[in-house]
Amino acid sequence: KGKGKGKKKGPASFDSEFWVKKAAEENRTELTGTYTGTIAKYIFKQGWGFIMPDDPESLPAKAKKALQQQHAVAEAEGKTVEE
């Protein structure tokens, strides 16, 4: 096979074992509930993106705290952060 032939391009499928392993490796936890939002940015080749919640106040306290912490880190690094 030639260069790049036979290699799957793009992200793993949604029901792939890859995501289960990744969640365990990164010590991810799923929050309870269902939340809605708008896709702000999506990188198809890499399979990730950013979602802006429709109602940020309805997010769990744990999620709000994590967002505030990352907001502060980004500002400390000199990045412009939008609300």
N, C-alpha and C positions, 0 to 999 in steps of 0.2 A: 504494500500500500504506500501511496505517496504521502507527502507531508500534510498532516491535518486530516487525512482520510480516516473514516471510521470513528472519529471522535464526535461525541454528542455535543452540540452547541446549545447554549442557553441554560436556564436554570433547571434543576431537577423537578419532576412532576410534583404536584401538590401532595399526592398520597405516597410519595417516595419515602423509603426508610432513611434517606439522607437527612430529612428534616427532623426526624426523631433523634438521630445521633447528634445533630447540630444543637438541638435544644438541650440535650444532656451535657454536651461538651461545654456549652456556654452558660450552664446553670440557669437556664431560662425557666420562668414560671408563667403559666397562663392565668390571667385574671378572670374572675367570673363576670358574667353579664354579656350583653351585646351592645356594641357601640357603633354609631354611624359616623361617616366622615366623607371627605372628598380627597381623591388622590391628588396630591400636590406635585409629586414627581415620581416617575417610575423608570427604572433602568431595566429594560426587558432582558438584555443579554446577561445581566448579573442576577436577575430575579429578586430585586428588592426595590423599595421605594419609601416615600413618606406620605402619611395620611394626616390631613388636618381634621380634627374632630369637629362635628357639627356643633356640639355643646361641650366645650372643655370643662365646664363646671360639673358635668355629670360623670366625669372620669373618677375612678376610685382614688382615695387619698394617696395610696402607694404610687400610682401612676403620676399624679400631680407632683408629688415630692421628687420623683426621678426626673421629670421634665424641668422643674425648678433648678435642680442640681446641675443638669446639663446646660441649662441656660446660663447659669453663673460661670461654669467652666469655659463656655464659649466666649463670654464677655471678657473673662480674665485673659484669654488668649488673644484678645483684640479683635474678635469677630463681631460683625454687626448682627444682632439678633432681633428678629421681628416677633411681636406678640402673637 
